[in-house]
């Protein structure tokens, strides 16, 4: 068998006179009931999240290897720019000496099809939750509604807070995990309260998972069983830790350490499930780089 791989389009998040070209931290294909029958690509750059549609282009392929390939073009569907909170300069941490100007960045964004909500992890330590259901301003413009801002009280961690590194929904769209640069993971529960036009989204903190090392966690993933009873976390220590996803209160240690490759960090992880069997793919990099370490595939059987 032969796998054919070809580039049929590219997307730039900058203009020619930009001094600094943005880094893309979030990328996700989504389907939203607010935009029926449209395949959407979500990206983030600087302080914004973008929604794009992908269509066929009339331009001919410039590739000598695939001269007949149908080229694609990206069309802007919507963009969401985040701003500083009113009291951000006094109450929220922005990443210390690596961000002396307290600039706002989107470090991760995750969309949930179950509730049509988008969660964005920002450099100010907050998670902004928005609805993709647009409110019409006029015939030519619509805006996405910010539902809530998730953040613990200023100084809660006694100076060991920091920016958010990742955010993850569970499959129900009611539970959310936010990862903090200090090595902690916050578990949130979100529910709609009220009736009719007065419905609002009410968040509450359920648990704080604290590994105690103070080193960065790069991501979290709900998994195992129809209720997703477990939460996997991974980060700079090269470990994949297993937590009870229904934990309550402050938890100082995980159930177990599933993987430990301390010679390099783990940057990425994903899970697929077939029946009772879970397959987990893990990837990292040596010496601070992203190359040189293959992806590992693990098989796990979950018994409730």
C-alpha positions in Angstrom: 0.0 0.0 0.0 1.1 3.5 -0.8 0.1 6.6 1.2 0.0 9.7 -1.0 0.7 13.0 0.8 0.5 16.3 -0.8 0.0 20.0 0.2 -3.2 21.5 -1.4 -3.3 24.8 0.5 -1.7 27.0 3.1 -2.9 29.6 5.6 -0.9 32.6 6.9 -2.0 34.4 10.1 0.1 37.5 9.3 0.6 40.4 6.9 3.8 41.2 5.1 4.8 44.0 7.5 4.3 42.1 10.7 7.4 42.2 12.9 6.5 39.0 14.6 4.8 36.1 12.9 2.4 34.4 15.2 2.7 30.8 16.4 -0.3 28.5 16.0 -1.0 26.8 19.3 -4.5 25.5 18.6 -5.9 23.6 15.6 -9.1 21.6 15.4 -11.6 20.6 12.7 -15.1 21.2 14.1 -18.8 20.9 13.1 -21.1 23.4 14.9 -24.9 23.4 14.9 -24.5 27.2 14.7 -23.0 26.7 11.2 -24.9 23.7 9.8 -23.5 21.6 7.0 -20.2 23.4 7.1 -16.8 21.9 7.9 -14.9 24.4 10.0 -11.2 24.7 10.9 -10.4 26.4 14.2 -7.0 28.0 14.7 -5.5 30.4 17.2 -2.8 33.1 16.8 -1.6 35.8 19.2 -4.7 36.9 21.2 -7.4 35.6 18.8 -9.2 32.5 17.7 -10.2 32.1 14.0 -12.9 30.0 12.3 -12.3 29.1 8.6 -14.1 27.3 5.9 -12.1 25.4 3.2 -13.2 25.4 -0.4 -11.9 24.4 -3.7 -9.7 27.0 -5.5 -9.6 27.8 -9.2 -5.8 28.1 -9.0 -3.7 25.4 -10.6 -1.4 23.3 -8.5 2.2 24.7 -8.2 3.5 21.3 -7.2 5.6 19.4 -9.7 4.9 16.1 -7.9 1.1 16.6 -8.0 0.3 18.9 -10.9 -3.4 17.7 -11.0 -4.1 18.2 -7.3 -7.2 20.3 -6.6 -6.0 23.3 -4.6 -7.9 24.6 -1.5 -8.5 28.0 -0.2 -9.3 29.3 3.3 -12.3 31.7 3.8 -12.7 33.6 7.0 -15.9 32.7 8.8 -15.4 34.4 12.1 -12.7 35.7 14.4 -12.7 36.2 18.2 -10.2 38.6 19.8 -9.7 38.4 23.5 -8.9 41.5 25.7 -7.4 42.1 29.1 -9.7 41.9 32.0 -10.3 45.3 33.7 -8.2 44.4 36.7 -5.7 42.1 34.9 -2.6 44.3 35.6 -3.2 43.8 39.3 -4.7 40.3 39.7 -3.5 37.9 37.0 -0.1 36.4 36.3 1.2 36.5 32.7 4.2 34.3 32.6 6.9 36.3 34.4 10.1 37.3 32.7 9.3 35.5 29.4 6.4 38.0 28.9 7.5 41.3 30.5 4.9 43.3 28.5 2.0 41.2 29.8 0.8 40.4 26.3 -2.2 38.3 25.9 -1.8 35.0 24.0 -4.1 32.1 23.3 -2.1 29.0 24.3 -4.8 26.5 23.5 -8.4 26.3 22.4 -10.9 23.4 22.4 -14.4 23.2 21.0 -17.2 20.9 22.4 -19.9 19.7 19.9 -22.0 18.6 22.8 -22.7 22.2 24.0 -21.5 24.3 21.1 -19.0 26.0 23.4 -15.4 27.1 22.8 -12.9 27.2 25.6 -9.7 29.2 25.2 -6.7 29.0 27.5 -4.9 32.3 27.9 -1.6 33.7 29.1 -3.3 35.7 31.9 -4.3 32.5 33.6 -7.9 32.6 32.6 -10.0 30.3 30.5 -12.6 32.1 28.4 -15.7 30.1 27.5 -17.8 31.3 24.5 -20.8 30.2 22.6 -20.4 29.8 18.9 -24.1 30.6 18.5 -23.8 34.1 17.0 -25.8 37.1 18.1 -26.7 39.2 15.1 -25.5 42.8 15.3 -26.6 43.7 11.8 -27.0 41.9 8.5 -23.2 42.0 7.9 -21.9 41.3 11.3 -22.3 38.8 14.2 -20.5 38.3 17.4 -19.8 35.3 19.6 -21.1 35.6 23.2 -18.6 35.2 26.1 -20.4 32.9 28.6 -18.0 33.0 31.5 -14.4 33.4 32.6 -12.8 30.6 34.6 -10.2 31.6 37.1 -9.3 31.0 40.7 -9.0 34.0 43.0 -5.8 36.1 42.6 -2.9 34.7 44.7 -4.7 31.4 45.4 -1.4 29.5 44.7 0.8 32.0 46.6 2.7 33.2 43.5 2.9 29.7 41.9 0.1 30.2 39.4 0.9 31.3 35.9 -0.6 31.0 32.4 -2.7 28.2 31.2 -1.0 25.7 28.9 -4.0 23.6 27.8 -7.8 23.1 28.1 -9.9 20.0 27.5 -13.6 19.2 27.4 -15.1 15.8 28.3 -17.5 14.2 25.8 -20.6 15.5 27.7 -19.6 19.2 27.5 -20.2 19.7 31.2 -16.7 19.0 32.5 -13.6 21.0 31.7 -10.0 20.5 32.7 -7.6 23.5 32.6 -3.8 23.0 32.9 -1.6 25.5 34.6 2.1 26.2 34.0 2.8 25.5 37.7 2.0 21.9 37.2 -1.6 21.8 38.4 -4.8 20.8 36.7 -8.2 22.4 37.7 -11.4 20.4 37.1 -14.5 22.5 36.4 -18.2 21.6 36.2 -20.4 23.8 34.0 -24.1 23.8 34.0 -26.9 26.0 32.5 -29.2 27.7 35.1 -32.3 29.7 34.5 -35.1 29.4 32.0 -36.0 31.0 28.6 -33.9 34.0 27.7 -32.4 34.2 31.2 -30.3 31.0 30.9 -26.7 31.5 31.9 -23.7 29.3 32.3 -22.5 28.7 35.8 -19.0 27.2 36.4 -17.8 25.7 39.6 -14.4 24.3 40.7 -14.7 20.6 41.5 -11.1 19.6 42.1 -7.5 20.8 42.0 -5.0 18.1 40.9 -1.6 18.9 42.3 1.4 16.7 41.5 3.6 18.8 43.7 6.5 19.2 41.3 5.7 22.7 40.1 6.7 21.7 36.5 4.6 22.3 33.4 1.7 20.1 32.4 1.1 20.2 28.6 -2.3 18.6 28.4 -5.1 16.5 29.8 -7.5 13.9 28.3 -10.7 12.4 29.6 -11.0 8.7 28.9 -12.0 5.1 29.9 -15.6 4.0 30.0 -18.8 5.7 28.9 -18.5 8.1 31.8 -14.8 8.8 31.1 -13.9 7.9 34.7 -10.2 8.7 34.3 -8.1 11.7 33.3 -4.6 11.4 31.8 -2.1 14.3 32.1 1.3 14.7 30.6 4.1 17.3 30.6 7.7 18.3 30.9 8.6 15.5 33.3 8.0 12.8 30.7 5.3 11.2 32.7 1.7 10.2 31.9 -0.3 10.4 35.2 -3.7 8.8 35.8 -6.3 10.6 37.9 -9.9 10.0 39.0 -11.7 12.4 36.7 -14.5 12.7 39.3 -12.1 13.8 42.0 -13.4 16.3 44.6 -11.3 18.8 46.5 -7.5 19.0 46.4 -5.7 15.8 45.3 -2.0 15.6 46.0 -1.1 12.6 43.9 -2.4 10.6 40.9 -3.8 7.1 41.0 -0.7 5.9 39.3 2.0 6.8 36.8 1.2 5.1 33.5 4.4 6.1 31.6 7.7 7.6 32.8 10.3 8.6 30.3 12.2 11.2 32.4 14.9 11.7 29.8 12.5 13.7 27.6 9.2 15.6 28.0 5.9 14.4 26.5 4.3 17.0 24.3 1.4 15.2 22.8 -1.0 12.3 23.7 -4.2 11.0 22.2 -6.6 8.1 23.0 -8.8 5.9 20.9 -11.2 3.3 22.2 -12.6 0.0 20.7 -14.9 -1.7 23.1 -13.1 -2.1 26.4 -9.7 -1.6 24.8 -7.9 1.7 24.9 -5.0 2.6 22.7 -2.8 5.5 23.8 -0.3 7.3 21.5 2.4 9.3 23.1 5.0 11.6 21.5 7.9 13.8 22.9 11.3 15.2 22.1 14.8 15.2 23.5 16.9 18.1 24.6 14.0 20.6 24.4 13.3 19.7 20.7 10.3 18.2 19.1 12.2 15.8 16.9 14.2 12.6 17.5 11.8 10.6 19.6 9.3 8.3 17.9 5.6 8.1 18.9 4.9 5.2 21.3 1.6 3.3 21.1 0.2 1.6 24.3 -2.7 -0.8 24.7 -4.8 -0.5 27.9 -7.8 -2.5 29.0 -10.2 -0.7 31.4 -12.3 -2.6 33.9 -14.8 -0.7 35.9 
